[in-house]
């Protein structure tokens, strides 16, 4: 999906609305998610009170975005390969300060906050591409832009 982006500063800075990610910002977020997954499956939780949010600007080039994603995807694959079922069954907590909002296993947290999160943003990127007048790559079969 990230490889479908044109390598253009104008394209990466495009955004459909002032309160949402730019196309490059969304791509940055997607490139970072595997790294966040490593933190989930190796930690005991996430504290929303310490969250700084997501940057809305993107100054990266396409090459930098792809390199970031490749690095984080490799880190994710090697981390997951090193884990046991026991590691993935360990408790994980979503907190806001001292308040525990939700408790689940690390594996469940990875599914919800990495896998489902990436699926959501990948779908969002297809909408961005369409709105920006860019071709949408095939995800599950042909798109309106031609054969897969």
KOLDO-611598 format. One line per field, with one value per atom (N, C-alpha, C): residue number from 1; atom name; chain; x, y, z; residue in one letter. Coordinates in pm, 1 decimal, decimal comma. Example, Ala and Ser with C-alpha at 12.3 -4.5 7.8 and 13.67 -1.06 7.14 Angstrom:
2
i = [1|1|1|2|2|2]
at = [N|CA|C|N|CA|C]
ch = [A|A|A|A|A|A]
px = [1319,0|1230,0|1320,0|1285,0|1367,0|1290,0]
py = [-569,0|-450,0|-330,0|-225,0|-106,0|3,0]
pz = [780,0|780,0|780,0|708,0|714,0|787,0]
aa = [a|a|a|s|s|s]
# end
This chain:
148
i = [1|1|1|2|2|2|3|3|3|4|4|4|5|5|5|6|6|6|7|7|7|8|8|8|9|9|9|10|10|10|11|11|11|12|12|12|13|13|13|14|14|14|15|15|15|16|16|16|17|17|17|18|18|18|19|19|19|20|20|20|21|21|21|22|22|22|23|23|23|24|24|24|25|25|25|26|26|26|27|27|27|28|28|28|29|29|29|30|30|30|31|31|31|32|32|32|33|33|33|34|34|34|35|35|35|36|36|36|37|37|37|38|38|38|39|39|39|40|40|40|41|41|41|42|42|42|43|43|43|44|44|44|45|45|45|46|46|46|47|47|47|48|48|48|49|49|49|50|50|50|51|51|51|52|52|52|53|53|53|54|54|54|55|55|55|56|56|56|57|57|57|58|58|58|59|59|59|60|60|60|61|61|61|62|62|62|63|63|63|64|64|64|65|65|65|66|66|66|67|67|67|68|68|68|69|69|69|70|70|70|71|71|71|72|72|72|73|73|73|74|74|74|75|75|75|76|76|76|77|77|77|78|78|78|79|79|79|80|80|80|81|81|81|82|82|82|83|83|83|84|84|84|85|85|85|86|86|86|87|87|87|88|88|88|89|89|89|90|90|90|91|91|91|92|92|92|93|93|93|94|94|94|95|95|95|96|96|96|97|97|97|98|98|98|99|99|99|100|100|100|101|101|101|102|102|102|103|103|103|104|104|104|105|105|105|106|106|106|107|107|107|108|108|108|109|109|109|110|110|110|111|111|111|112|112|112|113|113|113|114|114|114|115|115|115|116|116|116|117|117|117|118|118|118|119|119|119|120|120|120|121|121|121|122|122|122|123|123|123|124|124|124|125|125|125|126|126|126|127|127|127|128|128|128|129|129|129|130|130|130|131|131|131|132|132|132|133|133|133|134|134|134|135|135|135|136|136|136|137|137|137|138|138|138|139|139|139|140|140|140|141|141|141|142|142|142|143|143|143|144|144|144|145|145|145|146|146|146|147|147|147|148|148|148]
at = [N|CA|C|N|CA|C|N|CA|C|N|CA|C|N|CA|C|N|CA|C|N|CA|C|N|CA|C|N|CA|C|N|CA|C|N|CA|C|N|CA|C|N|CA|C|N|CA|C|N|CA|C|N|CA|C|N|CA|C|N|CA|C|N|CA|C|N|CA|C|N|CA|C|N|CA|C|N|CA|C|N|CA|C|N|CA|C|N|CA|C|N|CA|C|N|CA|C|N|CA|C|N|CA|C|N|CA|C|N|CA|C|N|CA|C|N|CA|C|N|CA|C|N|CA|C|N|CA|C|N|CA|C|N|CA|C|N|CA|C|N|CA|C|N|CA|C|N|CA|C|N|CA|C|N|CA|C|N|CA|C|N|CA|C|N|CA|C|N|CA|C|N|CA|C|N|CA|C|N|CA|C|N|CA|C|N|CA|C|N|CA|C|N|CA|C|N|CA|C|N|CA|C|N|CA|C|N|CA|C|N|CA|C|N|CA|C|N|CA|C|N|CA|C|N|CA|C|N|CA|C|N|CA|C|N|CA|C|N|CA|C|N|CA|C|N|CA|C|N|CA|C|N|CA|C|N|CA|C|N|CA|C|N|CA|C|N|CA|C|N|CA|C|N|CA|C|N|CA|C|N|CA|C|N|CA|C|N|CA|C|N|CA|C|N|CA|C|N|CA|C|N|CA|C|N|CA|C|N|CA|C|N|CA|C|N|CA|C|N|CA|C|N|CA|C|N|CA|C|N|CA|C|N|CA|C|N|CA|C|N|CA|C|N|CA|C|N|CA|C|N|CA|C|N|CA|C|N|CA|C|N|CA|C|N|CA|C|N|CA|C|N|CA|C|N|CA|C|N|CA|C|N|CA|C|N|CA|C|N|CA|C|N|CA|C|N|CA|C|N|CA|C|N|CA|C|N|CA|C|N|CA|C|N|CA|C|N|CA|C|N|CA|C|N|CA|C|N|CA|C|N|CA|C|N|CA|C|N|CA|C|N|CA|C|N|CA|C|N|CA|C|N|CA|C|N|CA|C|N|CA|C|N|CA|C|N|CA|C|N|CA|C|N|CA|C|N|CA|C|N|CA|C|N|CA|C|N|CA|C|N|CA|C|N|CA|C|N|CA|C|N|CA|C|N|CA|C|N|CA|C|N|CA|C|N|CA|C]
ch = [A|A|A|A|A|A|A|A|A|A|A|A|A|A|A|A|A|A|A|A|A|A|A|A|A|A|A|A|A|A|A|A|A|A|A|A|A|A|A|A|A|A|A|A|A|A|A|A|A|A|A|A|A|A|A|A|A|A|A|A|A|A|A|A|A|A|A|A|A|A|A|A|A|A|A|A|A|A|A|A|A|A|A|A|A|A|A|A|A|A|A|A|A|A|A|A|A|A|A|A|A|A|A|A|A|A|A|A|A|A|A|A|A|A|A|A|A|A|A|A|A|A|A|A|A|A|A|A|A|A|A|A|A|A|A|A|A|A|A|A|A|A|A|A|A|A|A|A|A|A|A|A|A|A|A|A|A|A|A|A|A|A|A|A|A|A|A|A|A|A|A|A|A|A|A|A|A|A|A|A|A|A|A|A|A|A|A|A|A|A|A|A|A|A|A|A|A|A|A|A|A|A|A|A|A|A|A|A|A|A|A|A|A|A|A|A|A|A|A|A|A|A|A|A|A|A|A|A|A|A|A|A|A|A|A|A|A|A|A|A|A|A|A|A|A|A|A|A|A|A|A|A|A|A|A|A|A|A|A|A|A|A|A|A|A|A|A|A|A|A|A|A|A|A|A|A|A|A|A|A|A|A|A|A|A|A|A|A|A|A|A|A|A|A|A|A|A|A|A|A|A|A|A|A|A|A|A|A|A|A|A|A|A|A|A|A|A|A|A|A|A|A|A|A|A|A|A|A|A|A|A|A|A|A|A|A|A|A|A|A|A|A|A|A|A|A|A|A|A|A|A|A|A|A|A|A|A|A|A|A|A|A|A|A|A|A|A|A|A|A|A|A|A|A|A|A|A|A|A|A|A|A|A|A|A|A|A|A|A|A|A|A|A|A|A|A|A|A|A|A|A|A|A|A|A|A|A|A|A|A|A|A|A|A|A|A|A|A|A|A|A|A|A|A|A|A|A|A|A|A|A|A|A|A|A|A|A|A|A|A|A|A|A|A]
px = [82,6|0,0|87,3|188,0|274,1|351,0|385,9|458,5|376,4|245,3|159,0|162,7|221,5|225,0|325,1|288,5|386,7|491,1|613,6|721,1|720,0|626,6|609,6|574,9|647,7|620,2|478,6|431,9|294,9|192,8|214,6|122,4|125,5|244,0|253,9|195,5|195,0|139,6|-10,6|-67,8|-211,0|-293,3|-401,6|-492,7|-635,5|-729,9|-867,9|-939,0|-885,5|-945,5|-837,2|-849,5|-744,5|-728,8|-829,2|-821,1|-779,8|-736,1|-697,5|-553,9|-501,3|-367,8|-354,4|-235,1|-200,8|-179,5|-171,5|-145,0|-11,7|90,0|219,5|214,2|134,2|118,2|52,7|-48,6|-112,8|-14,0|66,4|168,8|271,5|312,7|404,5|343,5|216,0|147,8|147,4|114,1|115,8|255,8|357,6|495,5|539,8|480,4|517,8|443,3|327,1|244,4|312,8|392,6|460,2|552,4|614,4|699,8|614,7|498,6|409,9|367,5|349,5|315,7|421,7|548,5|657,6|643,5|611,9|594,3|476,8|372,4|256,6|291,6|352,7|377,0|494,9|570,8|682,3|660,7|549,8|524,0|399,4|366,7|248,8|131,4|147,4|34,1|73,7|-27,9|-10,2|-88,8|-26,5|-89,2|-128,5|-258,1|-308,8|-272,9|-253,5|-218,4|-80,3|2,8|137,2|145,4|34,1|31,7|48,2|127,8|149,2|72,3|-4,5|-80,4|6,5|-48,6|21,5|55,9|175,1|207,2|117,1|74,6|-12,6|66,9|191,2|271,9|364,6|401,4|492,8|602,4|725,0|836,0|920,2|875,2|951,7|936,3|1032,2|1021,3|959,5|915,0|861,1|966,7|1089,7|1197,1|1214,5|1207,1|1220,3|1102,2|982,1|863,9|876,2|916,8|930,7|1040,4|1150,7|1259,2|1213,4|1136,1|1083,6|992,0|900,5|810,2|887,7|981,4|1059,5|1134,6|1194,3|1268,2|1174,1|1059,6|965,9|898,0|870,0|810,5|908,4|1036,0|1137,4|1149,4|1146,6|1151,1|1028,9|912,1|789,3|799,9|842,9|852,9|950,3|1066,4|1164,1|1116,2|1048,0|996,7|889,6|793,2|684,5|739,5|836,8|895,8|964,4|1009,3|1080,2|987,8|858,9|765,9|703,6|675,3|603,7|454,9|374,7|231,9|214,8|298,6|290,9|315,0|412,4|437,8|313,9|249,8|133,3|9,2|7,0|-106,8|-91,3|22,6|45,0|-53,4|-94,4|-190,5|-130,2|-215,9|-180,1|-292,5|-257,4|-356,5|-352,4|-468,7|-483,1|-521,9|-439,1|-459,2|-472,8|-528,7|-521,3|-477,7|-345,8|-291,2|-306,0|-367,6|-385,3|-511,2|-600,1|-724,3|-696,5|-734,9|-724,6|-854,8|-843,9|-960,7|-999,8|-898,5|-924,8|-805,3|-833,4|-729,2|-757,8|-652,5|-662,2|-524,6|-508,6|-375,6|-296,4|-164,8|-80,2|-120,7|-152,5|-195,0|-322,5|-419,6|-543,9|-517,9|-430,0|-396,8|-329,0|-241,5|-175,0|-276,6|-372,4|-475,4|-556,9|-601,0|-687,7|-612,6|-498,4|-431,1|-321,8|-290,6|-194,8|-265,8|-310,9|-371,1|-495,8|-593,5|-715,5|-687,4|-594,7|-555,5|-496,2|-410,2|-350,9|-456,4|-549,1|-655,8|-738,4|-773,1|-850,7|-778,6|-651,6|-579,1|-545,8|-529,8|-509,2|-635,2|-751,5|-876,4|-889,4|-849,7|-852,7|-762,7|-647,3|-556,3|-616,1|-695,1|-758,0|-853,2|-923,5|-1013,1|-931,4|-822,8|-735,9|-686,0|-638,8|-586,5|-694,7|-814,5|-924,3|-957,1|-968,2|-1000,3|-892,6|-766,8|-655,1|-640,7|-725,8|-717,9|-603,7|-557,6|-447,0|-499,9|-429,0|-476,0|-475,6|-576,2|-587,3|-534,8|-435,2|-380,2|-478,4|-470,1|-558,2|-522,4|-624,3|-603,9|-647,8|-768,3|-824,6|-865,2|-835,0|-873,1|-866,0|-915,2|-905,7|-977,7|-929,7|-995,5|-1051,9|-1114,8|-1166,4|-1056,3|-930,7|-817,4|-751,4|-807,1|-750,4|-725,8|-661,9|-638,4|-541,5|-553,6|-463,1|-328,9]
py = [-118,4|0,0|125,2|129,7|247,7|266,7|156,4|163,9|223,3|236,5|294,8|447,3|504,9|651,1|711,0|820,0|890,8|957,6|967,3|1031,9|1181,2|1250,5|1392,9|1462,2|1567,4|1641,7|1697,7|1742,5|1794,2|1686,0|1565,7|1455,5|1414,3|1402,8|1359,5|1462,5|1588,9|1692,2|1713,1|1648,8|1664,4|1605,8|1674,3|1621,1|1659,1|1567,3|1593,6|1695,4|1719,6|1814,7|1860,3|1981,4|2037,2|1965,0|1889,9|1823,3|1677,5|1631,7|1491,4|1481,9|1361,4|1334,9|1383,9|1427,0|1441,4|1300,5|1286,8|1155,6|1101,9|1186,8|1145,1|1115,4|1192,5|1166,9|1033,0|1000,0|869,8|758,8|781,7|683,7|667,6|778,2|770,9|685,9|709,7|634,9|485,7|450,4|309,9|249,9|327,7|278,9|256,2|328,9|318,3|207,3|165,9|70,7|-61,7|-120,9|-245,5|-225,0|-107,9|-79,5|-72,6|-9,7|-4,0|-144,9|-232,0|-370,8|-439,9|-411,1|-468,5|-424,8|-297,6|-246,8|-315,7|-348,5|-415,3|-557,0|-635,4|-777,0|-797,8|-694,0|-707,2|-627,5|-554,0|-471,7|-517,2|-444,3|-481,9|-387,5|-285,3|-197,2|-66,0|18,6|150,6|249,8|365,4|468,8|585,5|603,5|712,4|849,7|858,7|986,3|1033,6|942,6|978,4|997,8|974,0|983,3|1128,2|1147,1|1281,4|1301,2|1201,6|1211,6|1179,3|1203,1|1173,7|1303,5|1313,4|1433,4|1441,9|1559,6|1578,6|1615,5|1651,8|1691,2|1577,7|1576,0|1474,1|1543,7|1523,6|1583,2|1475,5|1350,2|1238,4|1226,9|1163,9|1124,4|985,7|945,1|810,1|706,3|728,4|633,6|620,9|732,1|729,0|655,8|678,4|608,5|458,0|417,4|274,5|211,2|282,3|230,3|215,1|311,0|303,0|182,4|166,7|52,3|-79,4|-90,2|-214,5|-246,5|-145,1|-165,2|-212,2|-145,7|-182,1|-316,4|-347,9|-477,9|-591,2|-571,3|-672,7|-689,0|-577,9|-581,8|-658,2|-632,1|-700,4|-851,2|-889,6|-1031,8|-1104,4|-1046,2|-1114,9|-1120,5|-1016,9|-1018,4|-1124,5|-1127,6|-1225,5|-1367,4|-1389,8|-1523,6|-1568,9|-1474,5|-1510,0|-1532,8|-1506,0|-1514,4|-1652,2|-1687,7|-1812,9|-1781,8|-1886,6|-1868,8|-1802,7|-1841,6|-1783,6|-1632,4|-1588,8|-1445,1|-1372,7|-1431,6|-1368,1|-1374,8|-1469,5|-1482,3|-1395,0|-1327,1|-1241,0|-1123,2|-1075,3|-964,6|-833,2|-756,1|-625,1|-529,2|-407,8|-312,9|-182,6|-134,9|-0,1|87,9|189,9|275,4|421,7|497,4|643,6|683,1|704,2|727,7|601,8|614,2|498,2|418,9|476,1|407,5|301,3|178,9|70,9|70,4|98,9|105,3|-33,5|-112,8|-243,5|-334,7|-462,0|-562,6|-675,0|-718,5|-829,8|-893,9|-997,7|-1055,7|-970,8|-989,4|-919,9|-957,1|-1084,1|-1128,1|-1059,0|-1047,1|-976,6|-829,4|-768,2|-627,7|-608,1|-701,2|-691,3|-702,2|-792,5|-806,4|-677,9|-624,1|-506,2|-379,8|-355,8|-226,9|-223,6|-337,2|-339,4|-387,5|-511,8|-568,1|-489,9|-476,0|-404,2|-256,8|-200,0|-60,1|-40,8|-133,5|-124,3|-144,2|-237,1|-258,6|-131,4|-70,5|53,7|162,4|185,5|293,3|260,1|133,6|95,3|128,0|99,7|137,6|288,3|358,7|504,6|556,9|492,5|537,8|519,3|412,3|395,3|511,5|559,1|673,7|799,1|820,3|935,3|933,5|816,2|806,8|842,7|789,7|817,9|967,1|1027,1|1169,7|1257,9|1212,5|1289,6|1267,1|1181,6|1154,7|1061,9|982,4|890,2|748,2|662,5|525,1|449,2|367,3|283,0|144,4|94,5|-37,3|-147,9|-261,2|-373,3|-425,4|-445,0|-500,2|-645,9|-672,8|-807,7|-851,9|-771,9|-797,8|-668,2|-667,2|-546,6|-427,4|-308,0|-184,9|-117,8|-3,8|72,0|131,6|110,0|167,9|69,2|-47,7|-141,0|-277,6|-363,6|-502,0|-507,2|-615,2|-635,3|-685,7]
pz = [0,0|0,0|0,0|87,0|92,1|-38,1|-101,6|-227,4|-340,5|-322,4|-425,2|-423,8|-319,9|-309,8|-408,2|-472,6|-556,0|-467,4|-516,0|-439,7|-471,1|-409,0|-433,6|-303,2|-269,6|-146,3|-148,5|-265,9|-275,7|-244,7|-296,3|-271,8|-125,2|-66,8|72,5|168,5|130,9|219,1|198,1|96,4|68,8|183,0|219,2|319,0|282,0|307,4|267,6|356,9|475,0|568,7|664,8|715,6|802,4|935,4|980,1|1110,3|1102,6|986,4|971,6|922,4|928,1|876,1|732,0|697,4|556,0|501,5|370,2|311,6|363,3|369,4|422,9|571,6|646,0|789,3|815,3|732,3|743,3|708,1|604,6|566,4|678,8|741,0|856,4|967,3|996,5|1102,5|1070,0|946,4|905,7|917,5|882,9|890,8|1034,9|1129,6|1270,9|1344,4|1295,0|1369,5|1403,2|1314,4|1356,2|1477,4|1488,0|1603,8|1731,2|1720,6|1835,6|1874,2|1775,5|1803,0|1886,5|1859,2|1938,3|2083,6|2103,8|2240,5|2309,8|2234,4|2293,6|2336,8|2249,0|2281,7|2375,9|2404,3|2498,6|2627,2|2635,7|2753,3|2826,5|2933,5|3011,1|2990,3|2904,4|2879,2|2814,8|2801,0|2740,5|2823,3|2851,1|2932,2|2842,7|2823,9|2740,2|2797,2|2927,9|2989,2|2945,5|2899,9|2854,6|2704,0|2634,9|2489,4|2444,5|2343,4|2288,1|2158,2|2117,1|1993,1|1873,9|1756,9|1632,3|1562,0|1504,1|1428,2|1305,4|1270,2|1154,0|1029,2|1045,4|930,6|890,5|765,3|715,2|635,9|676,7|602,4|535,6|546,4|492,9|342,1|283,1|142,9|138,8|23,3|9,6|46,3|4,2|37,1|188,1|260,2|406,2|469,5|418,5|470,8|451,0|330,8|302,3|387,0|406,5|490,1|635,0|684,4|820,7|835,0|739,9|745,3|738,6|646,2|633,4|761,9|823,7|948,7|1060,1|1074,0|1179,5|1153,0|1027,4|994,5|1026,5|996,4|1029,0|1180,7|1252,6|1399,6|1453,1|1397,8|1438,6|1414,7|1293,4|1260,0|1352,5|1377,5|1462,8|1607,3|1654,1|1791,1|1807,5|1716,9|1727,0|1717,6|1631,9|1617,8|1746,0|1827,7|1950,3|2069,6|2054,4|2166,4|2179,8|2302,4|2329,8|2347,5|2350,2|2378,7|2515,6|2607,6|2742,7|2739,1|2658,0|2644,0|2592,0|2489,8|2428,1|2516,0|2609,8|2701,4|2826,4|2841,1|2957,4|2954,7|3072,2|3075,4|3024,0|2959,2|2904,0|2941,9|2983,9|3036,6|2958,6|2918,7|2863,9|2981,3|3006,8|3124,3|3082,4|3172,7|3167,9|3307,6|3321,5|3455,2|3538,4|3655,5|3743,1|3709,2|3628,2|3590,6|3484,0|3511,0|3413,1|3333,6|3205,0|3118,0|3069,7|3039,1|2980,2|3005,4|3028,0|3043,3|2945,1|2878,2|2782,4|2775,7|2695,9|2678,9|2579,2|2581,5|2483,4|2340,8|2319,8|2186,7|2142,2|2234,0|2200,9|2173,6|2252,0|2230,5|2095,1|2057,7|1927,5|1814,2|1829,1|1725,6|1713,0|1826,4|1824,2|1785,6|1849,8|1835,8|1729,8|1670,2|1559,4|1432,7|1432,3|1311,4|1268,6|1357,6|1321,1|1293,1|1365,3|1345,7|1205,3|1164,3|1030,5|921,8|942,5|845,6|830,5|941,7|939,4|859,7|890,9|823,9|678,5|646,0|506,4|426,5|483,4|418,3|405,3|509,8|506,9|394,7|376,1|271,8|132,6|112,9|-18,7|-46,9|55,0|37,7|7,0|80,0|53,9|-90,6|-134,5|-270,8|-372,3|-352,6|-445,0|-444,3|-325,9|-316,4|-378,6|-369,7|-425,8|-576,1|-633,8|-776,6|-814,4|-718,5|-742,6|-759,5|-833,0|-848,9|-716,3|-698,4|-579,5|-616,3|-543,1|-575,9|-538,7|-604,3|-568,3|-429,3|-347,6|-214,2|-210,1|-260,7|-258,9|-398,8|-497,2|-635,6|-711,6|-833,4|-916,4|-854,7|-884,0|-842,0|-966,2|-947,7|-1060,6|-1145,6|-1106,0|-1178,1|-1272,6|-1287,3|-1383,9|-1324,1|-1400,8|-1355,2|-1238,4|-1163,6|-1048,2|-1090,8]
aa = [x|x|x|x|x|x|x|x|x|x|x|x|x|x|x|x|x|x|x|x|x|x|x|x|x|x|x|x|x|x|x|x|x|x|x|x|x|x|x|x|x|x|x|x|x|x|x|x|x|x|x|x|x|x|x|x|x|x|x|x|x|x|x|x|x|x|x|x|x|x|x|x|x|x|x|x|x|x|x|x|x|x|x|x|x|x|x|x|x|x|x|x|x|x|x|x|x|x|x|x|x|x|x|x|x|x|x|x|x|x|x|x|x|x|x|x|x|x|x|x|x|x|x|x|x|x|x|x|x|x|x|x|x|x|x|x|x|x|x|x|x|x|x|x|x|x|x|x|x|x|x|x|x|x|x|x|x|x|x|x|x|x|x|x|x|x|x|x|x|x|x|x|x|x|x|x|x|x|x|x|x|x|x|x|x|x|x|x|x|x|x|x|x|x|x|x|x|x|x|x|x|x|x|x|x|x|x|x|x|x|x|x|x|x|x|x|x|x|x|x|x|x|x|x|x|x|x|x|x|x|x|x|x|x|x|x|x|x|x|x|x|x|x|x|x|x|x|x|x|x|x|x|x|x|x|x|x|x|x|x|x|x|x|x|x|x|x|x|x|x|x|x|x|x|x|x|x|x|x|x|x|x|x|x|x|x|x|x|x|x|x|x|x|x|x|x|x|x|x|x|x|x|x|x|x|x|x|x|x|x|x|x|x|x|x|x|x|x|x|x|x|x|x|x|x|x|x|x|x|x|x|x|x|x|x|x|x|x|x|x|x|x|x|x|x|x|x|x|x|x|x|x|x|x|x|x|x|x|x|x|x|x|x|x|x|x|x|x|x|x|x|x|x|x|x|x|x|x|x|x|x|x|x|x|x|x|x|x|x|x|x|x|x|x|x|x|x|x|x|x|x|x|x|x|x|x|x|x|x|x|x|x|x|x|x|x|x|x|x|x|x|x|x|x|x|x|x|x|x|x|x|x|x|x|x|x|x|x|x|x|x|x|x|x]
# end
